[in-house]
Amino acid sequence: MTNEINFKPQSGFLYLFLLFINLGLSIYLLVAFQTPFAIITIVLFFFILPGYFIVNPNQSVVLILFGKYTGTVKENGFFWVLPFYVKRKISLRARNIDSAPIKVNDKLANPVKIGVVLVWRVQDTYKAAFDVDDYSHFVDVQSDAAIRKLAGSYAYDNFDDEELEITLRSGGDEINHKLESSLRDRLEIAGIEVMEARINYLAYSEEIAQAMLKRQQATAIIAARIKIVEGAVSMVEMAINKLSENGVVELDDERKATMVSNLMVVLVSDKDASPIVNTGTLY
């Protein structure tokens, strides 16, 4: 397996100077002497001309000579190589993918829509140029595959026990770390460095969104009711104890049960109670 090789080409300015000298010599021989040697200098001029190339910042040029990889030029500047070299430019700049949400199935087979943001760049130009057919398309396909695998490994949410395991919705940094790790393993073959990967869109698919929304609302209502009942029981207990301790009124078990029932209805009800003033005796 071949790895990336740094190639040091010759300065293009030196050969540009030689090119102008050759051009002047060709004109001089052709006009002054009309000698056949002028043809040789003209051929040499057109031989040198295709060898020039420029490497911009955060770009590279992969050089191939007769089907053999000879190296990669990463140094910025103006250079010249033999015109027999095939020059392939590969950008080293960071690239960003904001994938459109795709429909996948989570661990519980619920259809969900998920989208990710991926920041990547080419790290090994040899792998990017020769180990895969099209490294940009390779990144797109493998990103899609990593998203589907991640979604199939976790549930969207856990309504029964939120502390049972991590989910796509509550996993946060751990889910994003799993996604980055999966993408690094998949894209290493193409010499791609994964700089960042995170979920930026997560929702139930349209066909079950309404049903799941009702389930979430029901779960929230039940949780709220539990808190209300716990608070109401504490308040009723405190009221009865205070009445007994301060000697305000003595209640038998039957009257205590009636009082507890009335207080619980008032405290737990989701509507305002209509009070009735007792103008007679206690009983």
Secondary structure per residue as TSV (DSSP state, phi and psi in degrees):
chain	resnum	aa	ss	phi	psi
A	1	M	-	360.0	125.5
A	2	T	-	-90.8	139.3
A	3	N	-	-105.4	173.8
A	4	E	-	-65.1	137.7
A	5	I	-	-121.5	128.8
A	6	N	B	-77.8	127.2
A	7	F	-	-111.9	133.7
A	8	K	-	-107.0	100.4
A	9	P	-	-80.6	172.8
A	10	Q	E	-86.2	154.1
A	11	S	E	-62.1	133.8
A	12	G	H	-75.7	-24.1
A	13	F	H	-68.7	-36.8
A	14	L	H	-63.3	-46.1
A	15	Y	H	-73.3	-25.0
A	16	L	H	-67.1	-39.9
A	17	F	H	-62.4	-43.9
A	18	L	H	-65.3	-32.9
A	19	L	H	-64.3	-42.4
A	20	F	H	-67.4	-37.8
A	21	I	H	-62.8	-43.2
A	22	N	H	-64.1	-38.5
A	23	L	H	-64.9	-43.8
A	24	G	H	-64.4	-40.3
A	25	L	H	-64.5	-39.0
A	26	S	H	-62.7	-44.0
A	27	I	H	-65.3	-41.2
A	28	Y	H	-63.5	-47.8
A	29	L	I	-65.2	-35.7
A	30	L	I	-72.9	-38.2
A	31	V	I	-85.2	-44.6
A	32	A	I	-79.4	-43.5
A	33	F	I	-113.7	-17.6
A	34	Q	-	49.2	43.2
A	35	T	-	-90.7	150.4
A	36	P	T	-63.5	-18.7
A	37	F	H	-63.8	-20.4
A	38	A	H	-63.4	-31.2
A	39	I	H	-64.8	-38.2
A	40	I	H	-63.8	-43.1
A	41	T	H	-67.1	-33.9
A	42	I	H	-67.8	-42.1
A	43	V	H	-62.0	-40.4
A	44	L	H	-63.5	-35.8
A	45	F	H	-61.2	-48.5
A	46	F	H	-73.8	-17.6
A	47	F	H	-75.3	-40.6
A	48	I	H	-73.0	-34.6
A	49	L	G	-56.2	-44.0
A	50	P	G	-72.9	-7.4
A	51	G	G	-79.5	-8.1
A	52	Y	E	-81.7	144.8
A	53	F	E	-157.5	158.9
A	54	I	E	-120.5	137.2
A	55	V	E	-112.7	114.6
A	56	N	-	-84.1	164.1
A	57	P	T	-56.3	138.9
A	58	N	T	58.5	34.3
A	59	Q	E	-132.3	164.6
A	60	S	E	-144.5	162.1
A	61	V	E	-129.2	120.9
A	62	V	E	-89.8	128.2
A	63	L	E	-106.5	130.8
A	64	I	E	-127.2	125.7
A	65	L	E	-116.8	109.8
A	66	F	T	52.8	46.0
A	67	G	T	83.1	0.9
A	68	K	E	-112.1	132.5
A	69	Y	E	-72.6	125.3
A	70	T	E	-109.9	-19.7
A	71	G	E	156.0	175.9
A	72	T	E	-125.5	133.0
A	73	V	E	-97.8	115.5
A	74	K	-	-110.4	-13.2
A	75	E	S	-72.3	136.4
A	76	N	-	-77.7	142.7
A	77	G	E	148.4	-168.1
A	78	F	E	-111.9	121.1
A	79	F	E	-132.4	170.6
A	80	W	E	-141.3	137.1
A	81	V	-	-134.9	170.5
A	82	L	-	-56.9	139.8
A	83	P	T	-65.8	-9.4
A	84	F	T	-73.5	-15.9
A	85	Y	E	-71.5	137.9
A	86	V	E	-91.5	125.5
A	87	K	E	-107.4	123.7
A	88	R	E	-121.1	117.7
A	89	K	E	-84.6	135.0
A	90	I	E	-131.9	125.9
A	91	S	E	-78.3	138.4
A	92	L	-	-103.6	8.1
A	93	R	S	-76.5	152.9
A	94	A	-	-68.8	138.3
A	95	R	E	-120.9	152.9
A	96	N	E	-123.4	133.0
A	97	I	E	-120.0	119.0
A	98	D	E	-110.0	89.7
A	99	S	-	-70.4	142.4
A	100	A	-	-69.3	142.9
A	101	P	-	-57.0	132.0
A	102	I	E	-113.5	152.2
A	103	K	E	-88.7	124.1
A	104	V	E	-136.4	171.9
A	105	N	E	-107.8	132.8
A	106	D	-	-80.8	-171.2
A	107	K	T	-61.1	-30.5
A	108	L	T	-93.3	11.7
A	109	A	-	69.1	18.7
A	110	N	-	-81.4	132.7
A	111	P	E	-73.5	124.1
A	112	V	E	-129.5	160.0
A	113	K	E	-112.9	130.5
A	114	I	E	-139.3	138.3
A	115	G	E	-133.9	151.4
A	116	V	E	-131.1	160.5
A	117	V	E	-113.1	127.1
A	118	L	E	-125.9	128.4
A	119	V	E	-114.0	123.9
A	120	W	E	-146.1	165.5
A	121	R	E	-156.4	161.6
A	122	V	E	-78.1	127.6
A	123	Q	S	-107.3	-39.3
A	124	D	-	-118.5	108.1
A	125	T	H	-69.6	-28.8
A	126	Y	H	-64.6	-48.3
A	127	K	I	-63.2	-41.0
A	128	A	I	-65.5	-33.9
A	129	A	I	-85.2	-33.1
A	130	F	I	-123.5	-21.6
A	131	D	I	-85.1	-18.1
A	132	V	S	-132.5	158.5
A	133	D	S	-72.9	-48.5
A	134	D	-	-141.7	104.8
A	135	Y	H	-66.6	-31.6
A	136	S	H	-66.0	-45.5
A	137	H	H	-66.6	-34.4
A	138	F	H	-61.4	-41.5
A	139	V	H	-63.0	-42.6
A	140	D	H	-62.6	-46.0
A	141	V	H	-67.1	-44.7
A	142	Q	H	-69.5	-30.9
A	143	S	H	-64.0	-43.5
A	144	D	H	-61.2	-42.8
A	145	A	H	-66.0	-39.0
A	146	A	H	-66.1	-37.6
A	147	I	H	-63.6	-45.3
A	148	R	H	-64.2	-39.4
A	149	K	H	-67.3	-42.2
A	150	L	H	-62.5	-45.9
A	151	A	H	-63.3	-35.1
A	152	G	H	-74.9	-11.6
A	153	S	H	-94.1	-14.3
A	154	Y	S	-134.7	152.3
A	155	A	-	-80.9	152.4
A	156	Y	S	-62.1	-45.4
A	157	D	-	-154.2	161.8
A	158	N	-	-124.9	104.8
A	159	F	S	-79.9	-28.1
A	160	D	S	-78.6	-41.8
A	161	D	-	-148.9	104.9
A	162	E	T	-68.3	-21.0
A	163	E	T	-95.9	4.6
A	164	L	S	-67.8	-46.8
A	165	E	S	-161.7	164.8
A	166	I	-	-74.4	151.7
A	167	T	-	-127.6	171.4
A	168	L	T	-62.2	-36.2
A	169	R	T	-78.4	-36.7
A	170	S	T	-103.8	-6.2
A	171	G	-	-66.3	-36.7
A	172	G	T	61.2	-124.2
A	173	D	H	-63.2	-33.4
A	174	E	H	-66.7	-40.5
A	175	I	H	-64.9	-44.0
A	176	N	H	-63.0	-37.0
A	177	H	H	-65.1	-40.6
A	178	K	H	-62.4	-40.3
A	179	L	H	-65.2	-44.8
A	180	E	H	-61.0	-44.6
A	181	S	H	-62.0	-42.9
A	182	S	H	-64.3	-41.8
A	183	L	H	-68.2	-37.8
A	184	R	H	-61.1	-43.4
A	185	D	H	-64.2	-38.3
A	186	R	H	-75.2	-35.5
A	187	L	H	-94.1	-3.9
A	188	E	G	-62.2	-33.9
A	189	I	G	-62.2	-26.4
A	190	A	G	-97.9	7.4
A	191	G	T	68.7	31.0
A	192	I	E	-100.8	133.8
A	193	E	E	-98.5	124.4
A	194	V	E	-89.1	113.5
A	195	M	E	-87.9	-35.6
A	196	E	E	-161.2	142.7
A	197	A	E	-148.3	128.3
A	198	R	E	-154.0	155.3
A	199	I	E	-80.2	128.2
A	200	N	E	-116.8	-4.0
A	201	Y	E	-150.4	129.9
A	202	L	E	-150.9	123.2
A	203	A	E	-161.0	156.8
A	204	Y	E	-67.8	150.4
A	205	S	-	-67.5	158.5
A	206	E	H	-58.2	-35.1
A	207	E	H	-70.2	-20.1
A	208	I	H	-122.8	4.0
A	209	A	H	-60.4	-45.6
A	210	Q	H	-65.1	-41.3
A	211	A	H	-65.1	-41.7
A	212	M	H	-70.3	-31.8
A	213	L	H	-64.7	-42.0
A	214	K	H	-63.9	-37.3
A	215	R	H	-66.3	-41.1
A	216	Q	H	-64.1	-41.1
A	217	Q	H	-64.2	-41.6
A	218	A	H	-63.6	-40.6
A	219	T	H	-63.1	-41.7
A	220	A	H	-65.3	-40.2
A	221	I	H	-65.2	-42.3
A	222	I	H	-63.2	-44.0
A	223	A	H	-61.6	-40.3
A	224	A	H	-66.2	-40.5
A	225	R	H	-63.3	-37.5
A	226	I	H	-62.2	-43.4
A	227	K	H	-64.3	-39.5
A	228	I	H	-64.3	-44.0
A	229	V	H	-64.8	-42.5
A	230	E	H	-60.1	-42.8
A	231	G	H	-67.8	-39.3
A	232	A	H	-64.8	-42.4
A	233	V	H	-61.5	-41.7
A	234	S	H	-64.6	-39.3
A	235	M	H	-68.2	-41.5
A	236	V	H	-64.6	-44.6
A	237	E	H	-60.3	-43.5
A	238	M	H	-64.6	-39.8
A	239	A	H	-64.0	-45.4
A	240	I	H	-65.5	-43.2
A	241	N	H	-63.5	-41.4
A	242	K	H	-65.4	-40.6
A	243	L	H	-62.2	-40.0
A	244	S	H	-71.9	-43.7
A	245	E	H	-64.3	-39.5
A	246	N	T	-86.3	-4.4
A	247	G	T	65.7	30.8
A	248	V	S	-68.6	-45.6
A	249	V	-	-156.0	145.9
A	250	E	-	-100.9	122.4
A	251	L	-	-117.3	134.3
A	252	D	-	-81.3	179.0
A	253	D	H	-61.6	-38.5
A	254	E	H	-65.6	-43.5
A	255	R	H	-69.5	-34.8
A	256	K	H	-62.1	-42.3
A	257	A	H	-62.2	-40.8
A	258	T	H	-64.1	-42.6
A	259	M	H	-65.1	-42.7
A	260	V	H	-60.7	-44.1
A	261	S	H	-61.0	-45.1
A	262	N	H	-64.9	-43.9
A	263	L	H	-65.2	-39.7
A	264	M	H	-65.2	-39.2
A	265	V	H	-62.9	-42.3
A	266	V	H	-67.7	-43.2
A	267	L	H	-78.0	-34.7
A	268	V	H	-89.2	-24.8
A	269	S	-	-62.2	143.0
A	270	D	S	-87.2	4.8
A	271	K	S	-124.0	154.6
A	272	D	-	-67.1	135.1
A	273	A	-	-81.0	149.2
A	274	S	-	-99.0	107.4
A	275	P	-	-72.6	150.4
A	276	I	-	-120.5	121.3
A	277	V	-	-85.5	125.8
A	278	N	-	-88.7	113.0
A	279	T	-	-98.8	-1.6
A	280	G	S	-99.7	-149.6
A	281	T	-	-79.8	175.9
A	282	L	-	-60.5	-33.5
A	283	Y	-	-103.8	360.0
